Amino acid sequence: MHTKKIRGLRWWMIGLVMLGAIINYLTRSTLAVAAPTLLTELNITTQEYSYITAAFQGAIMLQPLCGYVLDVIGLKYGYAMFATAWSLICMAHGMATNWQALAFLRGLLGLAEGSANPAGMKAVSEWFPAKERGLAGGIYNIGASFGSMLAPPLVVWAILHYNWQSAFVITGALGLVWVAAWLLLYDAPARHRRMSAAEAEHIAAGQEQHLQGDGKRPSVGSILKRRNFWGIALPRFLADPAWGTLAFWVPLYLTTVRGFDLAQIAMFAWLPFLAADLGCMFGPIVVLWLQKRGVRLINARRGAFTVGACMMMGVAFVGYVESPYAAIALLSLAGFAHQTLSVTVITMSSDLFKRNEVATVAGMCGTFGNLGLLIFSLLIGGLMASVGYTPFFVSLAVLDLVAAALLWILVREPAPQPMNPLKA
């Protein structure tokens, strides 16, 4: 097989998945950016806002259900179904008149949007050989940070030119446009009409033989018994609160503590997510750098996670710096560091589990991540008035270091296995 004859269809497909993730995180971030305006107009307290965010986090913990559906009915139609649902639910936010209605809608949104991570990992496991999965995972995870980065200027523009309700309608409508593109352009590798024989061989030859799917439905009970599942689920539980803090609480922090107005939020609140985009690519680069120096894949991923955890120590100082711009810089470092480690541990589900289990495992790990985020968000809502934000920023740094230690202790690297015997 000649490399020059291999088409890059797999990269177009992961780009399409990334666009879906952009829409997913844009719609879920709309509330956070609109919160200063929305809370005032609907007379919602900080405590009630924490209940609204908790409803989302509680429902998104049903990610295993999303992953199971995607594993059973397939990625193309399963993901389209979930994306249509979250787009319509987002648009319905504009009709809410109190915090209870918002909490109900956020719960529905969380259920539908929990499909993004399992869908992304399933696409990576199906379309990419092992050596390319880290980069592919980084590319689709850019969608999370780019969507969150896009939210501040877009939502503020909608509020200033129209009202807060229009922000939800616009972001939801963008989701429906993406669904149409997804149904038109995406298909599984074995069925895609533009797949070349050379690229099919390239993908198959680089995938671990022991991780090929056996066609059976994934067994949740069997997955829960495996040490490697807990080795990536518990670090997600400890690390994911950092992303929730950036996505749901930073706009309110900048408004209430740093004195930012709506225009300043539009100007600065997207910077941590721009840094997170760079972190999505930095993590895979670290992995590749370590592999070139003889470090095996799983240890290279653990090494990259540890690098990110060490950089996360900077977030501990956000509450101590006087300059609001220094605080933004530290929050941006946190976004970079978190995505460095997050994309690494998320990708490990495709390194350790079979193709027909990846979406289910990714969803189950996402449940633990969002449980951590839920608990952390409720603590912020309940204690922020009495202790402020600073203790929470400090704890984010500590939690990621503990997560890195657990990743090294619990995950067992599989013995070297031959790749698919197909020859180039």
C-alpha positions as CSV (number, residue, x, y, z in Angstrom):
1,M,0.0,0.0,0.0
2,H,1.4,3.4,-0.9
3,T,0.8,6.1,1.6
4,K,0.4,8.7,-1.1
5,K,-2.7,6.9,-2.3
6,I,-4.4,7.0,1.1
7,R,-7.2,9.6,1.1
8,G,-7.8,11.7,4.2
9,L,-11.5,10.8,4.5
10,R,-11.1,9.9,8.2
11,W,-9.9,13.4,8.9
12,W,-12.9,14.9,7.2
13,M,-15.1,12.7,9.4
14,I,-13.5,13.7,12.6
15,G,-13.8,17.3,11.5
16,L,-17.5,16.7,11.1
17,V,-17.6,15.2,14.6
18,M,-15.7,18.2,15.9
19,L,-18.4,20.6,14.4
20,G,-21.0,18.6,16.3
21,A,-19.1,19.1,19.5
22,I,-18.8,22.8,18.8
23,I,-22.6,23.1,18.6
24,N,-23.0,20.8,21.6
25,Y,-20.8,23.0,23.8
26,L,-22.1,26.2,22.3
27,T,-25.7,25.3,23.3
28,R,-24.7,24.2,26.8
29,S,-22.6,27.3,27.4
30,T,-25.3,29.7,26.3
31,L,-26.9,29.7,29.8
32,A,-23.6,30.6,31.5
33,V,-23.0,33.6,29.4
34,A,-26.6,34.8,29.6
35,A,-26.7,34.1,33.3
36,P,-25.9,37.7,34.6
37,T,-28.8,39.1,32.5
38,L,-31.2,36.2,32.8
39,L,-30.8,35.9,36.6
40,T,-31.6,39.6,37.0
41,E,-34.7,39.5,34.7
42,L,-36.2,36.4,36.2
43,N,-35.2,37.1,39.8
44,I,-33.1,33.9,40.1
45,T,-30.7,33.6,43.1
46,T,-27.2,32.2,43.0
47,Q,-28.5,29.2,45.0
48,E,-31.3,28.6,42.5
49,Y,-28.8,28.9,39.6
50,S,-26.8,26.1,41.2
51,Y,-30.0,24.0,41.1
52,I,-30.4,24.8,37.4
53,T,-26.8,23.7,36.6
54,A,-27.2,20.7,38.9
55,A,-30.2,19.5,36.8
56,F,-28.0,19.5,33.7
57,Q,-25.2,17.7,35.4
58,G,-27.5,15.2,37.0
59,A,-29.1,14.3,33.6
60,I,-25.8,14.2,31.7
61,M,-24.7,11.5,34.0
62,L,-27.0,9.3,31.9
63,Q,-24.2,9.2,29.3
64,P,-24.0,5.4,29.5
65,L,-27.5,5.3,28.1
66,C,-26.4,7.5,25.2
67,G,-23.3,5.4,24.7
68,Y,-25.3,2.2,24.7
69,V,-27.8,3.6,22.2
70,L,-24.9,4.6,19.9
71,D,-23.3,1.2,20.2
72,V,-26.5,-0.6,19.4
73,I,-28.2,1.4,16.7
74,G,-25.0,3.0,15.2
75,L,-23.4,6.4,15.2
76,K,-25.0,8.0,12.2
77,Y,-28.6,7.9,13.2
78,G,-28.1,7.7,16.9
79,Y,-26.1,10.9,17.1
80,A,-28.5,12.7,14.7
81,M,-31.4,11.8,17.0
82,F,-29.6,13.2,20.1
83,A,-28.5,16.3,18.3
84,T,-32.0,17.1,17.0
85,A,-33.3,16.8,20.6
86,W,-30.7,19.0,22.2
87,S,-31.2,21.7,19.5
88,L,-34.9,21.9,20.0
89,I,-34.6,21.8,23.8
90,C,-32.1,24.6,23.7
91,M,-34.5,26.7,21.6
92,A,-37.2,26.0,24.2
93,H,-35.1,27.7,26.9
94,G,-36.3,31.0,25.5
95,M,-39.8,30.2,26.8
96,A,-38.8,29.8,30.4
97,T,-40.2,32.2,33.0
98,N,-38.7,30.9,36.2
99,W,-35.9,28.8,37.6
100,Q,-38.0,25.7,37.8
101,A,-38.7,25.7,34.1
102,L,-35.0,26.3,33.3
103,A,-34.0,23.4,35.6
104,F,-36.4,21.1,33.8
105,L,-35.2,22.2,30.4
106,R,-31.5,21.9,31.5
107,G,-32.2,18.3,32.7
108,L,-33.6,17.4,29.2
109,L,-30.6,19.2,27.6
110,G,-28.1,17.3,29.7
111,L,-29.7,14.0,28.8
112,A,-29.4,14.7,25.0
113,E,-26.0,16.4,25.1
114,G,-24.5,13.5,27.0
115,S,-24.2,11.8,23.6
116,A,-21.3,14.0,22.5
117,N,-18.4,12.3,24.2
118,P,-19.4,8.7,23.5
119,A,-20.1,9.7,19.9
120,G,-16.7,11.3,19.5
121,M,-14.8,8.3,21.0
122,K,-16.8,5.8,19.0
123,A,-15.9,7.7,15.8
124,V,-12.2,7.8,16.8
125,S,-12.2,4.1,17.6
126,E,-13.8,3.2,14.3
127,W,-12.0,5.5,11.9
128,F,-8.4,5.7,13.2
129,P,-5.4,3.4,13.8
130,A,-3.9,3.4,17.3
131,K,-1.1,5.8,16.5
132,E,-3.5,8.5,15.2
133,R,-6.2,8.2,17.9
134,G,-4.6,10.7,20.2
135,L,-4.5,13.4,17.6
136,A,-8.0,12.5,16.4
137,G,-9.3,12.7,19.9
138,G,-7.6,16.1,20.3
139,I,-9.2,17.4,17.2
140,Y,-12.8,16.4,18.1
141,N,-12.2,17.7,21.7
142,I,-11.4,21.1,20.2
143,G,-15.1,21.3,19.7
144,A,-15.7,21.5,23.4
145,S,-13.5,24.4,24.0
146,F,-14.2,26.2,20.7
147,G,-18.0,26.0,21.3
148,S,-17.5,27.4,24.8
149,M,-15.2,30.1,23.3
150,L,-17.7,31.0,20.7
151,A,-20.5,31.4,23.2
152,P,-19.5,34.7,24.9
153,P,-19.3,36.9,21.8
154,L,-22.3,35.3,20.1
155,V,-24.6,35.3,23.1
156,V,-23.7,38.8,24.2
157,W,-24.3,40.0,20.7
158,A,-27.8,38.4,20.7
159,I,-28.6,39.9,24.1
160,L,-27.5,43.4,23.2
161,H,-29.2,43.4,19.8
162,Y,-32.3,41.4,20.7
163,N,-32.8,39.7,24.1
164,W,-31.6,36.8,26.1
165,Q,-34.3,34.5,24.7
166,S,-32.9,35.0,21.1
167,A,-29.5,33.6,22.2
168,F,-31.0,30.2,22.9
169,V,-33.0,30.2,19.6
170,I,-30.0,31.1,17.5
171,T,-27.7,28.5,19.0
172,G,-30.3,25.8,18.9
173,A,-31.1,26.6,15.2
174,L,-27.4,26.1,14.4
175,G,-27.7,22.6,15.8
176,L,-30.4,21.7,13.3
177,V,-28.2,22.9,10.5
178,W,-25.4,20.6,11.7
179,V,-27.8,17.6,11.9
180,A,-28.7,18.0,8.2
181,A,-25.0,18.1,7.3
182,W,-24.3,15.0,9.5
183,L,-27.0,12.9,7.8
184,L,-25.8,13.9,4.4
185,L,-22.0,13.4,4.9
186,Y,-21.4,10.8,7.6
187,D,-21.4,7.1,7.5
188,A,-19.5,4.2,9.1
189,P,-16.1,3.3,7.5
190,A,-17.4,0.0,6.1
191,R,-20.3,1.7,4.3
192,H,-18.9,5.1,3.4
193,R,-19.2,5.5,-0.4
194,R,-16.0,7.6,-0.5
195,M,-13.8,5.2,1.4
196,S,-10.9,3.9,-0.6
197,A,-9.4,0.4,-0.3
198,A,-6.0,2.0,0.6
199,E,-7.5,4.0,3.5
200,A,-9.5,1.1,4.7
201,E,-6.4,-1.1,4.9
202,H,-4.4,1.7,6.6
203,I,-7.1,2.0,9.3
204,A,-7.4,-1.8,9.8
205,A,-3.7,-2.5,9.8
206,G,-3.1,0.0,12.6
207,Q,-5.8,-1.2,15.0
208,E,-5.1,-3.6,17.9
209,Q,-6.4,-7.0,17.1
210,H,-7.5,-7.7,20.7
211,L,-9.7,-4.6,20.7
212,Q,-11.7,-5.5,17.6
213,G,-15.4,-5.7,18.3
214,D,-17.1,-9.1,18.5
215,G,-20.5,-7.9,17.4
216,K,-22.1,-8.5,20.8
217,R,-23.9,-5.8,22.8
218,P,-21.7,-4.3,25.5
219,S,-22.0,-5.7,29.0
220,V,-22.1,-3.0,31.6
221,G,-21.6,-5.5,34.4
222,S,-18.5,-6.8,32.8
223,I,-17.1,-3.3,32.3
224,L,-17.7,-2.4,35.9
225,K,-15.6,-5.4,37.0
226,R,-12.5,-4.2,35.1
227,R,-9.7,-2.4,36.9
228,N,-8.9,-0.3,33.9
229,F,-12.5,1.2,33.8
230,W,-12.0,2.5,37.3
231,G,-8.5,3.7,36.4
232,I,-10.0,6.2,33.9
233,A,-13.4,6.8,35.6
234,L,-12.1,8.0,38.9
235,P,-9.6,10.5,37.4
236,R,-12.5,11.8,35.4
237,F,-14.5,12.2,38.6
238,L,-11.7,14.4,40.1
239,A,-10.7,16.3,37.0
240,D,-13.9,17.2,35.3
241,P,-15.1,19.8,37.9
242,A,-12.4,22.1,36.4
243,W,-14.3,22.3,33.1
244,G,-17.6,22.8,34.7
245,T,-16.2,25.7,36.7
246,L,-14.8,27.4,33.6
247,A,-18.0,26.8,31.6
248,F,-20.7,27.5,34.2
249,W,-19.3,29.8,36.9
250,V,-16.5,31.9,35.4
251,P,-18.9,34.5,33.8
252,L,-20.6,35.0,37.2
253,Y,-17.2,35.1,38.9
254,L,-16.0,37.8,36.6
255,T,-19.2,39.8,37.1
256,T,-19.6,39.5,40.9
257,V,-16.0,39.4,42.0
258,R,-14.0,41.1,39.3
259,G,-16.6,43.7,38.4
260,F,-16.9,42.9,34.6
261,D,-19.8,44.2,32.7
262,L,-21.5,42.3,29.8
263,A,-19.2,43.8,27.2
264,Q,-16.1,42.9,29.1
265,I,-17.4,39.3,29.5
266,A,-17.7,39.2,25.7
267,M,-14.2,40.5,25.4
268,F,-12.4,38.2,27.9
269,A,-14.5,35.2,28.9
270,W,-13.7,33.3,25.8
271,L,-9.9,33.3,26.4
272,P,-9.8,30.3,28.7
273,F,-11.5,28.3,26.0
274,L,-9.1,29.5,23.3
275,A,-6.3,28.2,25.6
276,A,-8.2,25.0,26.0
277,D,-8.2,24.6,22.2
278,L,-4.4,24.7,22.3
279,G,-4.4,22.2,25.1
280,C,-6.4,19.7,23.0
281,M,-3.5,19.6,20.6
282,F,-0.7,19.8,23.2
283,G,-1.8,16.6,25.0
284,P,-1.5,14.4,21.9
285,I,1.9,16.2,21.0
286,V,3.2,15.2,24.5
287,V,2.1,11.6,23.9
288,L,3.8,11.4,20.5
289,W,7.0,13.0,21.9
290,L,7.1,10.4,24.7
291,Q,6.4,7.5,22.3
292,K,9.3,8.6,20.0
293,R,11.5,8.2,23.1
294,G,10.5,4.7,23.7
295,V,7.6,5.2,26.1
296,R,4.7,2.8,25.4
297,L,1.3,4.2,24.6
298,I,-0.5,3.9,27.9
299,N,2.4,5.3,29.9
300,A,2.8,8.1,27.4
301,R,-0.9,9.0,27.9
302,R,-0.4,8.9,31.7
303,G,2.7,11.1,31.3
304,A,0.7,13.7,29.3
305,F,-2.1,13.7,31.9
306,T,0.5,14.3,34.7
307,V,2.0,17.3,32.8
308,G,-1.5,18.8,32.6
309,A,-2.1,18.1,36.3
310,C,1.1,19.9,37.2
311,M,0.1,22.9,35.1
312,M,-3.3,23.0,36.8
313,M,-1.6,24.2,40.0
314,G,-1.7,27.7,38.5
315,V,-5.5,27.9,39.0
316,A,-5.0,27.8,42.8
317,F,-3.8,31.4,42.6
318,V,-6.7,32.9,40.7
319,G,-8.3,34.2,43.9
320,Y,-5.1,35.7,45.3
321,V,-4.0,37.9,42.4
322,E,-5.2,41.5,42.4
323,S,-5.3,42.2,38.7
324,P,-8.4,40.8,36.9
325,Y,-6.3,40.3,33.9
326,A,-3.9,38.2,35.8
327,A,-6.9,36.2,36.9
328,I,-8.0,35.7,33.3
329,A,-4.4,34.6,32.4
330,L,-4.5,32.0,35.2
331,L,-8.0,30.8,34.2
332,S,-6.6,30.5,30.6
333,L,-3.7,28.4,31.9
334,A,-6.3,26.2,33.6
335,G,-8.2,25.8,30.4
336,F,-5.0,24.8,28.6
337,A,-4.0,22.4,31.3
338,H,-7.4,20.8,31.8
339,Q,-7.8,20.0,28.1
340,T,-4.2,18.7,28.0
341,L,-5.1,16.0,30.6
342,S,-8.8,15.6,29.6
343,V,-8.3,14.7,26.0
344,T,-5.6,12.2,27.1
345,V,-7.7,10.3,29.6
346,I,-10.8,10.4,27.4
347,T,-8.9,8.8,24.5
348,M,-7.7,5.9,26.8
349,S,-11.2,4.3,26.5
350,S,-10.3,3.5,22.9
351,D,-6.9,2.1,24.0
352,L,-8.2,-0.2,26.6
353,F,-11.7,-1.4,25.4
354,K,-13.1,-3.2,22.4
355,R,-14.7,-1.3,19.5
356,N,-18.2,-2.4,20.5
357,E,-17.7,-1.2,24.0
358,V,-16.0,2.2,23.5
359,A,-19.1,4.4,23.4
360,T,-20.6,2.7,26.5
361,V,-17.3,3.0,28.4
362,A,-16.9,6.6,27.4
363,G,-20.4,7.3,28.6
364,M,-19.9,5.5,31.9
365,C,-16.7,7.4,32.5
366,G,-18.5,10.6,31.6
367,T,-21.1,9.8,34.2
368,F,-18.3,9.8,36.9
369,G,-16.9,13.0,35.4
370,N,-20.2,14.8,35.5
371,L,-21.0,13.5,39.0
372,G,-17.8,15.2,40.2
373,L,-18.9,18.3,38.4
374,L,-22.4,18.2,39.9
375,I,-21.1,17.9,43.4
376,F,-18.6,20.7,42.9
377,S,-21.2,22.9,41.3
378,L,-23.6,22.4,44.2
379,L,-20.8,23.2,46.7
380,I,-20.0,26.4,44.9
381,G,-23.7,27.4,44.9
382,G,-24.1,26.6,48.6
383,L,-20.9,27.9,50.0
384,M,-19.8,30.7,47.6
385,A,-21.6,33.4,49.6
386,S,-19.8,32.4,52.8
387,V,-16.3,31.3,51.7
388,G,-16.0,32.9,48.2
389,Y,-14.5,31.3,45.1
390,T,-10.9,31.0,46.2
391,P,-11.1,27.7,48.1
392,F,-12.7,26.1,45.0
393,F,-9.9,27.3,42.7
394,V,-7.4,25.8,45.1
395,S,-9.2,22.5,45.3
396,L,-9.2,22.2,41.5
397,A,-5.4,22.1,41.5
398,V,-5.3,19.4,44.3
399,L,-8.0,17.2,42.7
400,D,-6.1,17.0,39.4
401,L,-2.9,15.9,41.2
402,V,-4.8,13.1,43.0
403,A,-6.4,12.1,39.7
404,A,-2.9,11.7,38.1
405,A,-1.8,9.5,40.9
406,L,-4.9,7.3,40.5
407,L,-4.2,7.0,36.8
408,W,-0.8,5.6,37.4
409,I,-1.9,3.3,40.3
410,L,-5.0,1.8,38.8
411,V,-4.6,1.5,35.0
412,R,-2.8,-1.7,33.9
413,E,-1.1,-1.4,30.6
414,P,-2.0,-4.4,28.3
415,A,0.7,-6.7,27.2
416,P,2.0,-5.8,23.7
417,Q,-0.4,-7.2,21.1
418,P,0.0,-7.6,17.4
419,M,-1.8,-5.2,15.1
420,N,-4.3,-6.4,12.5
421,P,-2.3,-8.7,10.3
422,L,-3.4,-7.0,7.1
423,K,-0.4,-6.0,5.1
424,A,0.2,-2.8,3.2
